Amino acid sequence: MRIYILNTTRFYHEDFEEYPGAWFSCPVDFEEIRERLGVQSEEEIEIEDYELPFPLEGNTRLWEINALCRMIQEMQGTPLYYEMDVVQKR
């Protein structure tokens, strides 16, 4: 489970095609985001891409993503975990 987070406070630079960003494993600690991307608050980031077993809305907060990822980690190895795709489609 990973998310690609952009630092939206840095302007485009001619050496880069897009805003600086990085992949983070979930659940992710904001301190790690702060250190790697140089941001001070969650308002300075944007989730650009993700590899998660659930969909994200454009305004999904980081704490919500972390909570869902922790729930999925707790379910790993259970019958429900192996049937998540079927449950999600209903």
N, CA, C and O atoms as CSV, one atom per row, in Angstrom:
chain,resi,resn,atom,element,x,y,z
A,1,MET,N,N,0.850,-1.159,0.000
A,1,MET,CA,C,0.000,0.000,0.000
A,1,MET,C,C,0.900,1.228,0.000
A,1,MET,O,O,1.684,1.455,0.922
A,2,ARG,N,N,0.760,2.013,-1.067
A,2,ARG,CA,C,1.616,3.195,-1.212
A,2,ARG,C,C,0.816,4.357,-1.779
A,2,ARG,O,O,-0.202,4.179,-2.448
A,3,ILE,N,N,1.319,5.565,-1.481
A,3,ILE,CA,C,0.748,6.770,-2.077
A,3,ILE,C,C,1.890,7.639,-2.596
A,3,ILE,O,O,2.969,7.690,-2.005
A,4,TYR,N,N,1.631,8.321,-3.711
A,4,TYR,CA,C,2.608,9.251,-4.275
A,4,TYR,C,C,2.155,10.648,-3.898
A,4,TYR,O,O,1.071,11.088,-4.280
A,5,ILE,N,N,3.002,11.345,-3.139
A,5,ILE,CA,C,2.655,12.660,-2.613
A,5,ILE,C,C,3.522,13.729,-3.257
A,5,ILE,O,O,4.736,13.574,-3.384
A,6,LEU,N,N,2.870,14.825,-3.665
A,6,LEU,CA,C,3.565,15.970,-4.249
A,6,LEU,C,C,3.683,17.097,-3.240
A,6,LEU,O,O,2.786,17.308,-2.423
A,7,ASN,N,N,4.791,17.818,-3.301
A,7,ASN,CA,C,4.951,19.072,-2.564
A,7,ASN,C,C,4.446,20.165,-3.492
A,7,ASN,O,O,5.098,20.484,-4.487
A,8,THR,N,N,3.302,20.736,-3.181
A,8,THR,CA,C,2.694,21.732,-4.069
A,8,THR,C,C,3.209,23.144,-3.826
A,8,THR,O,O,2.779,24.079,-4.502
A,9,THR,N,N,4.123,23.316,-2.872
A,9,THR,CA,C,4.646,24.658,-2.598
A,9,THR,C,C,5.865,24.991,-3.441
A,9,THR,O,O,6.226,26.160,-3.574
A,10,ARG,N,N,6.493,23.988,-4.005
A,10,ARG,CA,C,7.663,24.241,-4.848
A,10,ARG,C,C,7.202,24.444,-6.277
A,10,ARG,O,O,6.403,23.673,-6.808
A,11,PHE,N,N,7.712,25.481,-6.881
A,11,PHE,CA,C,7.342,25.764,-8.260
A,11,PHE,C,C,8.047,24.811,-9.212
A,11,PHE,O,O,9.058,24.196,-8.871
A,12,TYR,N,N,7.499,24.705,-10.393
A,12,TYR,CA,C,8.166,23.924,-11.425
A,12,TYR,C,C,9.569,24.472,-11.635
A,12,TYR,O,O,9.792,25.679,-11.545
A,13,HIS,N,N,10.490,23.603,-11.907
A,13,HIS,CA,C,11.876,23.989,-12.177
A,13,HIS,C,C,12.217,23.430,-13.546
A,13,HIS,O,O,11.724,22.366,-13.919
A,14,GLU,N,N,13.036,24.117,-14.283
A,14,GLU,CA,C,13.329,23.678,-15.651
A,14,GLU,C,C,13.956,22.289,-15.704
A,14,GLU,O,O,13.882,21.622,-16.736
A,15,ASP,N,N,14.573,21.842,-14.611
A,15,ASP,CA,C,15.168,20.506,-14.586
A,15,ASP,C,C,14.144,19.425,-14.244
A,15,ASP,O,O,14.434,18.235,-14.368
A,16,PHE,N,N,12.959,19.830,-13.817
A,16,PHE,CA,C,11.926,18.876,-13.432
A,16,PHE,C,C,10.705,19.079,-14.312
A,16,PHE,O,O,10.392,20.202,-14.706
A,17,GLU,N,N,10.021,17.990,-14.617
A,17,GLU,CA,C,8.814,18.083,-15.421
A,17,GLU,C,C,7.576,18.333,-14.566
A,17,GLU,O,O,6.524,18.700,-15.088
A,18,GLU,N,N,7.697,18.137,-13.268
A,18,GLU,CA,C,6.545,18.309,-12.389
A,18,GLU,C,C,7.008,18.685,-10.993
A,18,GLU,O,O,8.207,18.782,-10.730
A,19,TYR,N,N,6.050,18.896,-10.103
A,19,TYR,CA,C,6.384,19.227,-8.719
A,19,TYR,C,C,7.180,18.082,-8.091
A,19,TYR,O,O,7.003,16.925,-8.471
A,20,PRO,N,N,8.062,18.401,-7.126
A,20,PRO,CA,C,8.790,17.339,-6.435
A,20,PRO,C,C,7.822,16.453,-5.648
A,20,PRO,O,O,6.897,16.943,-4.999
A,21,GLY,N,N,8.049,15.163,-5.719
A,21,GLY,CA,C,7.196,14.225,-4.999
A,21,GLY,C,C,7.927,12.932,-4.729
A,21,GLY,O,O,9.067,12.749,-5.157
A,22,ALA,N,N,7.263,12.025,-4.010
A,22,ALA,CA,C,7.873,10.741,-3.668
A,22,ALA,C,C,6.780,9.747,-3.292
A,22,ALA,O,O,5.679,10.122,-2.891
A,23,TRP,N,N,7.120,8.467,-3.434
A,23,TRP,CA,C,6.249,7.389,-2.986
A,23,TRP,C,C,6.483,7.158,-1.496
A,23,TRP,O,O,7.616,7.225,-1.018
A,24,PHE,N,N,5.404,6.886,-0.771
A,24,PHE,CA,C,5.457,6.589,0.657
A,24,PHE,C,C,4.640,5.334,0.933
A,24,PHE,O,O,3.542,5.170,0.401
A,25,SER,N,N,5.179,4.455,1.764
A,25,SER,CA,C,4.438,3.273,2.202
A,25,SER,C,C,3.435,3.678,3.269
A,25,SER,O,O,3.715,4.534,4.108
A,26,CYS,N,N,2.273,3.056,3.229
A,26,CYS,CA,C,1.214,3.373,4.191
A,26,CYS,C,C,1.133,2.300,5.269
A,26,CYS,O,O,1.423,1.136,4.996
A,27,PRO,N,N,0.748,2.662,6.475
A,27,PRO,CA,C,0.460,4.016,6.905
A,27,PRO,C,C,1.734,4.851,6.958
A,27,PRO,O,O,2.811,4.346,7.276
A,28,VAL,N,N,1.595,6.127,6.642
A,28,VAL,CA,C,2.748,7.020,6.550
A,28,VAL,C,C,2.705,8.051,7.674
A,28,VAL,O,O,1.645,8.567,8.030
A,29,ASP,N,N,3.876,8.333,8.218
A,29,ASP,CA,C,4.012,9.337,9.267
A,29,ASP,C,C,4.273,10.687,8.604
A,29,ASP,O,O,5.136,10.794,7.732
A,30,PHE,N,N,3.531,11.719,9.013
A,30,PHE,CA,C,3.708,13.026,8.390
A,30,PHE,C,C,5.128,13.550,8.576
A,30,PHE,O,O,5.613,14.312,7.740
A,31,GLU,N,N,5.799,13.161,9.647
A,31,GLU,CA,C,7.187,13.593,9.858
A,31,GLU,C,C,8.080,13.115,8.712
A,31,GLU,O,O,8.981,13.834,8.282
A,32,GLU,N,N,7.829,11.905,8.221
A,32,GLU,CA,C,8.597,11.391,7.084
A,32,GLU,C,C,8.325,12.232,5.835
A,32,GLU,O,O,9.247,12.543,5.081
A,33,ILE,N,N,7.074,12.593,5.620
A,33,ILE,CA,C,6.723,13.448,4.483
A,33,ILE,C,C,7.419,14.795,4.628
A,33,ILE,O,O,7.988,15.315,3.668
A,34,ARG,N,N,7.371,15.346,5.814
A,34,ARG,CA,C,7.999,16.645,6.084
A,34,ARG,C,C,9.495,16.602,5.768
A,34,ARG,O,O,10.026,17.506,5.122
A,35,GLU,N,N,10.166,15.550,6.226
A,35,GLU,CA,C,11.608,15.438,6.000
A,35,GLU,C,C,11.951,15.250,4.526
A,35,GLU,O,O,12.876,15.880,4.014
A,36,ARG,N,N,11.204,14.382,3.845
A,36,ARG,CA,C,11.545,14.060,2.457
A,36,ARG,C,C,11.118,15.124,1.457
A,36,ARG,O,O,11.797,15.337,0.453
A,37,LEU,N,N,9.995,15.798,1.723
A,37,LEU,CA,C,9.480,16.768,0.756
A,37,LEU,C,C,9.642,18.214,1.191
A,37,LEU,O,O,9.441,19.128,0.390
A,38,GLY,N,N,10.000,18.432,2.443
A,38,GLY,CA,C,10.216,19.797,2.915
A,38,GLY,C,C,8.952,20.612,3.091
A,38,GLY,O,O,8.954,21.821,2.863
A,39,VAL,N,N,7.868,19.959,3.495
A,39,VAL,CA,C,6.608,20.671,3.726
A,39,VAL,C,C,6.393,20.875,5.219
A,39,VAL,O,O,7.008,20.203,6.047
A,40,GLN,N,N,5.509,21.815,5.548
A,40,GLN,CA,C,5.223,22.101,6.954
A,40,GLN,C,C,3.827,21.656,7.389
A,40,GLN,O,O,3.591,21.417,8.573
A,41,SER,N,N,2.901,21.546,6.430
A,41,SER,CA,C,1.537,21.162,6.795
A,41,SER,C,C,0.927,20.301,5.692
A,41,SER,O,O,1.427,20.245,4.568
A,42,GLU,N,N,-0.158,19.640,6.047
A,42,GLU,CA,C,-0.826,18.768,5.086
A,42,GLU,C,C,-1.443,19.555,3.931
A,42,GLU,O,O,-1.692,18.993,2.864
A,43,GLU,N,N,-1.690,20.839,4.131
A,43,GLU,CA,C,-2.237,21.675,3.064
A,43,GLU,C,C,-1.225,21.896,1.939
A,43,GLU,O,O,-1.600,22.339,0.853
A,44,GLU,N,N,0.037,21.596,2.182
A,44,GLU,CA,C,1.095,21.804,1.188
A,44,GLU,C,C,1.367,20.563,0.347
A,44,GLU,O,O,2.301,20.551,-0.455
A,45,ILE,N,N,0.557,19.515,0.525
A,45,ILE,CA,C,0.773,18.287,-0.237
A,45,ILE,C,C,-0.476,17.930,-1.027
A,45,ILE,O,O,-1.578,18.404,-0.749
A,46,GLU,N,N,-0.264,17.080,-2.016
A,46,GLU,CA,C,-1.370,16.554,-2.812
A,46,GLU,C,C,-1.047,15.109,-3.146
A,46,GLU,O,O,0.082,14.788,-3.518
A,47,ILE,N,N,-2.029,14.246,-3.015
A,47,ILE,CA,C,-1.835,12.841,-3.375
A,47,ILE,C,C,-2.080,12.726,-4.868
A,47,ILE,O,O,-3.189,12.953,-5.351
A,48,GLU,N,N,-1.043,12.376,-5.581
A,48,GLU,CA,C,-1.084,12.331,-7.041
A,48,GLU,C,C,-1.440,10.940,-7.563
A,48,GLU,O,O,-2.095,10.818,-8.599
A,49,ASP,N,N,-1.016,9.893,-6.857
A,49,ASP,CA,C,-1.235,8.524,-7.314
A,49,ASP,C,C,-1.277,7.626,-6.084
A,49,ASP,O,O,-0.824,8.015,-5.007
A,50,TYR,N,N,-1.817,6.435,-6.245
A,50,TYR,CA,C,-1.849,5.512,-5.112
A,50,TYR,C,C,-1.953,4.076,-5.586
A,50,TYR,O,O,-2.439,3.789,-6.680
A,51,GLU,N,N,-1.483,3.186,-4.731
A,51,GLU,CA,C,-1.602,1.742,-4.914
A,51,GLU,C,C,-2.220,1.212,-3.628
A,51,GLU,O,O,-1.515,0.766,-2.723
A,52,LEU,N,N,-3.540,1.268,-3.562
A,52,LEU,CA,C,-4.286,0.897,-2.367
A,52,LEU,C,C,-5.443,-0.013,-2.758
A,52,LEU,O,O,-5.913,0.044,-3.895
A,53,PRO,N,N,-5.908,-0.846,-1.841
A,53,PRO,CA,C,-7.039,-1.723,-2.153
A,53,PRO,C,C,-8.394,-1.031,-1.981
A,53,PRO,O,O,-9.423,-1.699,-1.885
A,54,PHE,N,N,-8.393,0.288,-1.944
A,54,PHE,CA,C,-9.633,1.058,-1.835
A,54,PHE,C,C,-9.449,2.348,-2.624
A,54,PHE,O,O,-8.327,2.830,-2.775
A,55,PRO,N,N,-10.546,2.909,-3.129
A,55,PRO,CA,C,-10.442,4.152,-3.909
A,55,PRO,C,C,-10.269,5.361,-2.995
A,55,PRO,O,O,-10.662,5.336,-1.829
A,56,LEU,N,N,-9.680,6.410,-3.539
A,56,LEU,CA,C,-9.527,7.667,-2.817
A,56,LEU,C,C,-10.320,8.752,-3.523
A,56,LEU,O,O,-10.412,8.774,-4.750
A,57,GLU,N,N,-10.882,9.637,-2.743
A,57,GLU,CA,C,-11.512,10.844,-3.263
A,57,GLU,C,C,-10.452,11.936,-3.271
A,57,GLU,O,O,-9.428,11.804,-2.601
A,58,GLY,N,N,-10.675,12.987,-4.000
A,58,GLY,CA,C,-9.704,14.069,-4.093
A,58,GLY,C,C,-9.401,14.762,-2.780
A,58,GLY,O,O,-8.325,15.336,-2.611
A,59,ASN,N,N,-10.343,14.714,-1.850
A,59,ASN,CA,C,-10.154,15.417,-0.584
A,59,ASN,C,C,-9.900,14.474,0.596
A,59,ASN,O,O,-10.047,14.884,1.747
A,60,THR,N,N,-9.529,13.237,0.335
A,60,THR,CA,C,-9.272,12.285,1.416
A,60,THR,C,C,-8.062,12.733,2.219
A,60,THR,O,O,-6.991,12.974,1.662
A,61,ARG,N,N,-8.235,12.842,3.517
A,61,ARG,CA,C,-7.167,13.308,4.401
A,61,ARG,C,C,-6.201,12.163,4.704
A,61,ARG,O,O,-6.558,10.987,4.637
A,62,LEU,N,N,-4.987,12.539,5.033
A,62,LEU,CA,C,-3.939,11.568,5.321
A,62,LEU,C,C,-4.310,10.667,6.494
A,62,LEU,O,O,-4.032,9.469,6.454
A,63,TRP,N,N,-4.926,11.209,7.529
A,63,TRP,CA,C,-5.286,10.389,8.691
A,63,TRP,C,C,-6.311,9.329,8.305
A,63,TRP,O,O,-6.298,8.232,8.863
A,64,GLU,N,N,-7.207,9.638,7.352
A,64,GLU,CA,C,-8.194,8.660,6.902
A,64,GLU,C,C,-7.521,7.518,6.146
A,64,GLU,O,O,-7.853,6.349,6.341
A,65,ILE,N,N,-6.574,7.871,5.286
A,65,ILE,CA,C,-5.832,6.855,4.534
A,65,ILE,C,C,-5.087,5.947,5.501
A,65,ILE,O,O,-5.117,4.725,5.362
A,66,ASN,N,N,-4.421,6.546,6.480
A,66,ASN,CA,C,-3.676,5.758,7.465
A,66,ASN,C,C,-4.599,4.836,8.256
A,66,ASN,O,O,-4.255,3.680,8.499
A,67,ALA,N,N,-5.765,5.336,8.659
A,67,ALA,CA,C,-6.710,4.516,9.422
A,67,ALA,C,C,-7.189,3.328,8.594
A,67,ALA,O,O,-7.256,2.207,9.098
A,68,LEU,N,N,-7.521,3.564,7.332
A,68,LEU,CA,C,-7.963,2.476,6.458
A,68,LEU,C,C,-6.848,1.464,6.224
A,68,LEU,O,O,-7.096,0.258,6.214
A,69,CYS,N,N,-5.632,1.942,6.036
A,69,CYS,CA,C,-4.499,1.037,5.825
A,69,CYS,C,C,-4.238,0.185,7.064
A,69,CYS,O,O,-3.927,-1.000,6.947
A,70,ARG,N,N,-4.360,0.777,8.242
A,70,ARG,CA,C,-4.173,0.002,9.483
A,70,ARG,C,C,-5.257,-1.068,9.624
A,70,ARG,O,O,-4.973,-2.186,10.053
A,71,MET,N,N,-6.495,-0.729,9.264
A,71,MET,CA,C,-7.578,-1.715,9.324
A,71,MET,C,C,-7.297,-2.873,8.380
A,71,MET,O,O,-7.524,-4.032,8.729
A,72,ILE,N,N,-6.805,-2.567,7.192
A,72,ILE,CA,C,-6.496,-3.615,6.223
A,72,ILE,C,C,-5.347,-4.478,6.723
A,72,ILE,O,O,-5.374,-5.697,6.559
A,73,GLN,N,N,-4.336,-3.860,7.330
A,73,GLN,CA,C,-3.227,-4.630,7.891
A,73,GLN,C,C,-3.723,-5.590,8.972
A,73,GLN,O,O,-3.246,-6.721,9.063
A,74,GLU,N,N,-4.675,-5.146,9.788
A,74,GLU,CA,C,-5.225,-6.008,10.834
A,74,GLU,C,C,-6.031,-7.162,10.249
A,74,GLU,O,O,-6.108,-8.231,10.854
A,75,MET,N,N,-6.631,-6.958,9.079
A,75,MET,CA,C,-7.439,-8.001,8.442
A,75,MET,C,C,-6.604,-9.010,7.667
A,75,MET,O,O,-7.097,-10.087,7.333
A,76,GLN,N,N,-5.350,-8.683,7.377
A,76,GLN,CA,C,-4.523,-9.584,6.571
A,76,GLN,C,C,-4.496,-10.977,7.194
A,76,GLN,O,O,-4.332,-11.134,8.404
A,77,GLY,N,N,-4.660,-11.971,6.346
A,77,GLY,CA,C,-4.663,-13.355,6.792
A,77,GLY,C,C,-6.032,-13.872,7.190
A,77,GLY,O,O,-6.179,-15.058,7.483
A,78,THR,N,N,-7.038,-13.007,7.208
A,78,THR,CA,C,-8.391,-13.439,7.561
A,78,THR,C,C,-9.182,-13.725,6.288
A,78,THR,O,O,-8.813,-13.252,5.213
A,79,PRO,N,N,-10.267,-14.496,6.397
A,79,PRO,CA,C,-11.093,-14.754,5.207
A,79,PRO,C,C,-11.631,-13.467,4.573
A,79,PRO,O,O,-11.725,-13.375,3.349
A,80,LEU,N,N,-11.979,-12.487,5.387
A,80,LEU,CA,C,-12.492,-11.227,4.844
A,80,LEU,C,C,-11.458,-10.531,3.973
A,80,LEU,O,O,-11.799,-9.952,2.943
A,81,TYR,N,N,-10.208,-10.586,4.378
A,81,TYR,CA,C,-9.138,-9.953,3.602
A,81,TYR,C,C,-9.088,-10.536,2.190
A,81,TYR,O,O,-8.920,-9.805,1.214
A,82,TYR,N,N,-9.235,-11.856,2.092
A,82,TYR,CA,C,-9.149,-12.502,0.781
A,82,TYR,C,C,-10.402,-12.280,-0.066
A,82,TYR,O,O,-10.383,-12.522,-1.272
A,83,GLU,N,N,-11.472,-11.828,0.548
A,83,GLU,CA,C,-12.715,-11.560,-0.173
A,83,GLU,C,C,-12.988,-10.068,-0.329
A,83,GLU,O,O,-14.090,-9.685,-0.721
A,84,MET,N,N,-12.009,-9.224,-0.033
A,84,MET,CA,C,-12.235,-7.774,-0.079
A,84,MET,C,C,-12.713,-7.286,-1.433
A,84,MET,O,O,-13.569,-6.403,-1.495
A,85,ASP,N,N,-12.191,-7.828,-2.508
A,85,ASP,CA,C,-12.620,-7.388,-3.839
A,85,ASP,C,C,-14.115,-7.626,-4.038
A,85,ASP,O,O,-14.817,-6.778,-4.590
A,86,VAL,N,N,-14.591,-8.772,-3.590
A,86,VAL,CA,C,-16.008,-9.097,-3.732
A,86,VAL,C,C,-16.844,-8.159,-2.872
A,86,VAL,O,O,-17.880,-7.668,-3.319
A,87,VAL,N,N,-16.405,-7.908,-1.649
A,87,VAL,CA,C,-17.134,-7.030,-0.733
A,87,VAL,C,C,-17.179,-5.607,-1.280
A,87,VAL,O,O,-18.218,-4.952,-1.193
A,88,GLN,N,N,-16.081,-5.118,-1.838
A,88,GLN,CA,C,-16.031,-3.752,-2.362
A,88,GLN,C,C,-16.974,-3.555,-3.535
A,88,GLN,O,O,-17.513,-2.462,-3.710
A,89,LYS,N,N,-17.185,-4.572,-4.332
A,89,LYS,CA,C,-18.021,-4.446,-5.526
A,89,LYS,C,C,-19.507,-4.411,-5.191
A,89,LYS,O,O,-20.321,-4.067,-6.048
A,90,ARG,N,N,-19.872,-4.759,-3.973
A,90,ARG,CA,C,-21.293,-4.781,-3.584
A,90,ARG,C,C,-21.746,-3.451,-3.111
A,90,ARG,O,O,-22.910,-3.289,-2.745
